């Protein structure tokens, strides 16, 4: 009986070691997934029409199925509260990259600052994961204003922009996807609500994704001039909107899953074999 007990202990130790090794390899094999999208605009100027008071709307959201899991969302006027899921919540209205620290997290933030006949926008979505799961961050804003055309003419909008998309996928082979985007649209509606002009310049509209190992860092900056067609005398509504999104879908690496399965298989085989060996002793 003592020899049987000794065999049981030895096999338990061996099986535990296999499972511990499998767990360690699983942790070591975790990939890094990182997504960052930011767009800031400023220096707004209108020509060809009189612009009235700005009516803003902003929103943010963050959701994550990982460690930790959760969701958060906010809506506001000029300044929507930051949405964040993760540890070490960053300060409100932080639009510079947090980067690959304090995994796993997802966030979105949006801010519009108003000034007479001009405004600035700041918008970000960011996420970082090293474990399995998925996450998404979003920040968006929209500003509407009445405009009056006193003499038939085109309306010209000028503004400056700074944006960036950064993606990182270190998985191998590729068990996950990381993506990010930013968007911007300028629209004019007539008094009846019909859209008479819309523009989405390429420089402020972009989306990227990585479904295989790799990295992308794409900064941009410049000045954009948008000119509508000729507008008849009358009242209109101008709307400018923008948004950023980050997305990560991460699954366990095949090698890690296989190693863990091997450990479980060894433990299962040991249990079956020793159940047979112990059967005579229990008789």
C-alpha positions as CSV (number, residue, x, y, z in Angstrom):
1,X,0.0,0.0,0.0
2,X,2.9,2.4,0.8
3,X,4.5,1.7,-2.6
4,X,1.1,2.5,-4.2
5,X,0.8,5.7,-2.3
6,X,4.3,6.7,-3.3
7,X,3.5,6.0,-7.0
8,X,0.4,8.2,-6.7
9,X,2.4,11.1,-5.2
10,X,5.1,10.8,-7.9
11,X,2.6,10.8,-10.7
12,X,0.7,13.7,-9.2
13,X,4.0,15.7,-9.0
14,X,4.8,14.8,-12.6
15,X,1.4,15.7,-13.9
16,X,1.4,19.0,-11.9
17,X,4.8,19.9,-13.5
18,X,3.4,19.3,-17.0
19,X,0.4,21.5,-16.3
20,X,2.6,24.2,-14.8
21,X,4.9,24.1,-17.8
22,X,1.9,24.3,-20.1
23,X,0.5,27.3,-18.2
24,X,3.9,29.0,-18.3
25,X,4.2,28.5,-22.0
26,X,0.7,29.8,-22.5
27,X,1.6,33.0,-20.6
28,X,4.9,33.4,-22.5
29,X,3.1,33.0,-25.8
30,X,0.6,35.7,-25.3
31,X,0.7,38.2,-28.1
32,X,0.6,42.0,-28.0
33,X,-2.3,43.7,-29.7
34,X,-2.3,47.5,-29.7
35,X,-4.5,50.0,-31.6
36,X,-4.4,53.9,-31.4
37,X,-6.4,56.4,-33.5
38,X,-6.4,60.1,-32.8
39,X,-7.5,63.1,-34.8
40,X,-7.3,66.8,-33.8
41,X,-8.6,69.7,-35.8
42,X,-8.2,73.5,-35.3
43,X,-8.0,76.9,-37.0
44,X,-11.6,76.7,-38.4
45,X,-12.7,79.5,-40.7
46,X,-15.8,80.0,-42.8
47,X,-16.2,82.2,-45.9
48,X,-19.2,83.0,-48.0
49,X,-21.8,82.8,-45.2
50,X,-22.6,84.0,-41.7
51,X,-22.3,81.2,-39.1
52,X,-24.5,81.2,-36.0
53,X,-24.1,79.5,-32.6
54,X,-22.6,76.1,-32.4
55,X,-24.7,73.1,-31.1
56,X,-22.3,70.3,-30.1
57,X,-22.8,66.6,-29.3
58,X,-20.0,64.2,-28.3
59,X,-19.9,60.6,-27.2
60,X,-17.4,58.0,-26.0
61,X,-17.5,54.3,-25.3
62,X,-15.2,51.5,-24.2
63,X,-15.9,47.8,-23.9
64,X,-13.7,44.8,-23.2
65,X,-14.1,41.0,-22.8
66,X,-10.8,40.1,-21.3
67,X,-9.0,40.9,-18.0
68,X,-10.7,42.9,-16.7
69,X,-14.0,42.8,-18.5
70,X,-16.6,45.6,-18.6
71,X,-18.1,48.5,-20.5
72,X,-18.6,52.2,-20.1
73,X,-20.2,54.9,-22.3
74,X,-20.8,58.7,-22.0
75,X,-22.6,61.4,-24.0
76,X,-22.1,65.1,-23.7
77,X,-22.0,68.5,-25.4
78,X,-18.6,70.0,-25.9
79,X,-16.9,67.6,-23.5
80,X,-18.0,64.0,-23.2
81,X,-16.5,62.1,-20.2
82,X,-13.8,59.6,-21.0
83,X,-14.9,56.0,-21.3
84,X,-12.3,53.4,-19.9
85,X,-12.1,49.8,-19.1
86,X,-8.9,48.6,-17.4
87,X,-6.6,49.4,-14.6
88,X,-4.8,52.8,-13.9
89,X,-7.4,55.0,-15.5
90,X,-5.7,57.9,-17.3
91,X,-6.6,61.6,-16.8
92,X,-9.6,63.0,-18.5
93,X,-8.9,64.5,-22.0
94,X,-5.6,62.8,-22.5
95,X,-5.2,62.5,-26.3
96,X,-1.6,61.5,-26.5
97,X,-1.0,57.8,-26.7
98,X,-1.0,55.8,-23.4
99,X,0.9,53.1,-25.3
100,X,1.6,49.5,-24.3
101,X,1.3,49.9,-20.5
102,X,-1.1,48.5,-17.9
103,X,-2.8,45.8,-20.1
104,X,-5.5,45.1,-20.8
105,X,-7.5,48.3,-21.5
106,X,-9.8,50.1,-23.9
107,X,-10.7,53.7,-24.0
108,X,-12.4,56.5,-25.9
109,X,-12.4,60.3,-25.3
110,X,-13.8,63.4,-27.1
111,X,-13.5,67.1,-26.6
112,X,-14.7,70.1,-28.5
113,X,-13.6,73.6,-27.5
114,X,-15.7,76.5,-28.7
115,X,-14.6,80.0,-29.8
116,X,-16.4,82.7,-31.9
117,X,-16.8,81.4,-35.4
118,X,-14.1,78.7,-34.8
119,X,-13.5,75.7,-32.7
120,X,-11.1,72.8,-32.1
121,X,-11.7,69.1,-31.7
122,X,-9.8,66.4,-30.0
123,X,-10.8,62.8,-30.3
124,X,-9.1,59.4,-29.5
125,X,-9.7,55.7,-29.4
126,X,-7.1,53.3,-28.0
127,X,-6.8,49.7,-26.8
128,X,-4.0,47.3,-25.6
129,X,-4.4,43.6,-24.9
130,X,-1.9,40.8,-24.2
131,X,-4.4,38.1,-23.2
132,X,-7.3,36.5,-25.1
133,X,-10.5,38.4,-25.5
134,X,-11.7,41.4,-27.5
135,X,-12.0,45.2,-26.9
136,X,-13.3,48.3,-28.6
137,X,-12.9,52.0,-28.0
138,X,-14.7,54.9,-29.6
139,X,-14.7,58.7,-29.4
140,X,-17.0,60.9,-31.6
141,X,-18.2,64.4,-31.9
142,X,-20.5,66.5,-34.1
143,X,-21.1,70.3,-34.3
144,X,-24.0,71.9,-36.1
145,X,-24.6,75.6,-36.7
146,X,-27.1,77.7,-38.7
147,X,-25.6,79.5,-41.6
148,X,-27.1,82.4,-43.6
149,X,-26.2,83.0,-47.2
150,X,-26.9,86.7,-48.0
151,X,-25.9,86.5,-51.7
152,X,-25.6,83.4,-53.9
153,X,-22.1,82.0,-53.4
154,X,-20.1,79.0,-52.4
155,X,-19.3,78.3,-48.8
156,X,-15.7,77.6,-48.0
157,X,-14.5,75.8,-44.8
158,X,-10.8,75.8,-43.9
159,X,-9.2,73.9,-41.0
160,X,-6.0,72.3,-39.8
161,X,-5.6,68.7,-38.8
162,X,-3.3,66.3,-37.0
163,X,-4.0,62.6,-36.9
164,X,-2.4,59.2,-36.4
165,X,-3.1,55.5,-36.7
166,X,-0.8,53.1,-34.9
167,X,-1.3,49.3,-34.9
168,X,0.8,46.4,-33.5
169,X,0.2,42.7,-33.9
170,X,2.9,40.4,-32.5
171,X,1.0,37.1,-32.7
172,X,2.5,34.2,-34.7
173,X,0.8,32.4,-36.3
174,X,-2.0,35.1,-36.6
175,X,-4.7,34.3,-34.1
176,X,-6.1,37.8,-33.8
177,X,-6.9,41.1,-35.5
178,X,-6.2,44.7,-34.6
179,X,-7.8,47.7,-36.3
180,X,-8.2,51.4,-36.0
181,X,-9.8,54.3,-37.9
182,X,-10.7,58.0,-38.0
183,X,-13.4,59.8,-40.0
184,X,-14.5,63.3,-40.8
185,X,-17.6,64.7,-42.7
186,X,-18.8,68.1,-43.5
187,X,-22.5,68.5,-44.6
188,X,-24.8,71.3,-45.6
189,X,-28.6,71.0,-45.4
190,X,-31.2,73.4,-46.7
191,X,-34.2,74.8,-44.8
192,X,-36.2,71.7,-45.8
193,X,-33.6,69.3,-44.3
194,X,-32.3,68.1,-47.7
195,X,-28.5,67.6,-48.0
196,X,-27.2,70.0,-50.7
197,X,-23.5,69.3,-50.1
198,X,-21.3,66.8,-48.3
199,X,-17.5,66.2,-48.2
200,X,-15.3,63.6,-46.5
201,X,-11.6,64.5,-47.5
202,X,-9.3,61.5,-47.8
203,X,-6.7,63.1,-45.5
204,X,-9.0,62.9,-42.5
205,X,-10.7,59.6,-43.3
206,X,-8.7,56.4,-43.0
207,X,-8.9,52.9,-41.6
208,X,-6.3,50.2,-41.2
209,X,-6.2,46.6,-39.9
210,X,-3.6,43.9,-39.2
211,X,-4.7,40.2,-39.2
212,X,-1.1,38.9,-39.2
213,X,2.0,39.9,-37.4
214,X,3.2,43.4,-38.2
215,X,3.1,47.0,-37.2
216,X,1.9,50.3,-38.7
217,X,2.5,53.9,-37.6
218,X,0.8,56.4,-39.9
219,X,0.9,60.1,-38.8
220,X,-0.6,62.9,-40.8
221,X,-1.0,66.7,-40.6
222,X,-1.9,69.6,-42.9
223,X,-4.6,72.1,-43.9
224,X,-7.8,71.3,-45.7
225,X,-10.0,73.6,-47.7
226,X,-13.5,72.5,-48.6
227,X,-15.6,74.5,-51.0
228,X,-19.3,73.8,-51.7
229,X,-21.2,74.5,-54.9
230,X,-23.0,77.7,-55.2
231,X,-25.7,78.1,-52.5
232,X,-28.8,80.2,-53.2
233,X,-29.7,83.0,-50.8
234,X,-31.3,81.5,-47.7
235,X,-30.8,79.7,-44.4
236,X,-28.9,76.4,-44.1
237,X,-27.5,74.1,-41.4
238,X,-23.8,73.1,-41.5
239,X,-22.8,69.9,-39.6
240,X,-19.2,68.7,-39.0
241,X,-18.6,65.4,-37.4
242,X,-15.7,63.1,-36.7
243,X,-15.0,59.8,-34.9
244,X,-12.2,57.4,-34.0
245,X,-12.4,53.6,-33.3
246,X,-10.1,51.0,-32.0
247,X,-10.7,47.2,-32.2
248,X,-8.9,44.1,-31.0
249,X,-9.9,40.5,-31.3
250,X,-7.3,38.2,-29.6
251,X,-7.6,34.4,-29.2
252,X,-5.2,32.0,-27.5
253,X,-2.2,31.0,-29.7
254,X,-2.6,27.4,-31.2
255,X,0.7,26.3,-29.7
256,X,-0.3,27.4,-26.2
257,X,-3.7,25.6,-26.5
258,X,-1.9,22.5,-27.8
259,X,0.6,22.5,-24.9
260,X,-2.1,23.0,-22.3
261,X,-4.2,20.2,-23.9
262,X,-1.1,17.9,-23.8
263,X,-0.8,18.6,-20.0
264,X,-4.4,17.9,-19.4
265,X,-4.1,14.7,-21.5
266,X,-1.2,13.5,-19.5
267,X,-3.1,14.1,-16.3
268,X,-6.1,12.3,-17.7
269,X,-4.1,9.3,-18.9
270,X,-2.4,9.1,-15.5
271,X,-5.8,9.1,-13.7
272,X,-7.1,6.3,-15.9
273,X,-4.0,4.1,-15.5
274,X,-3.7,4.5,-11.8
275,X,-7.4,4.0,-11.2
276,X,-6.8,0.5,-12.8
277,X,-3.7,-0.1,-10.7
278,X,-5.4,0.9,-7.5
279,X,-8.5,-1.2,-8.2
280,X,-7.0,-4.4,-6.7
281,X,-5.9,-2.5,-3.5
282,X,-9.4,-1.3,-2.9
283,X,-10.8,-4.9,-3.4
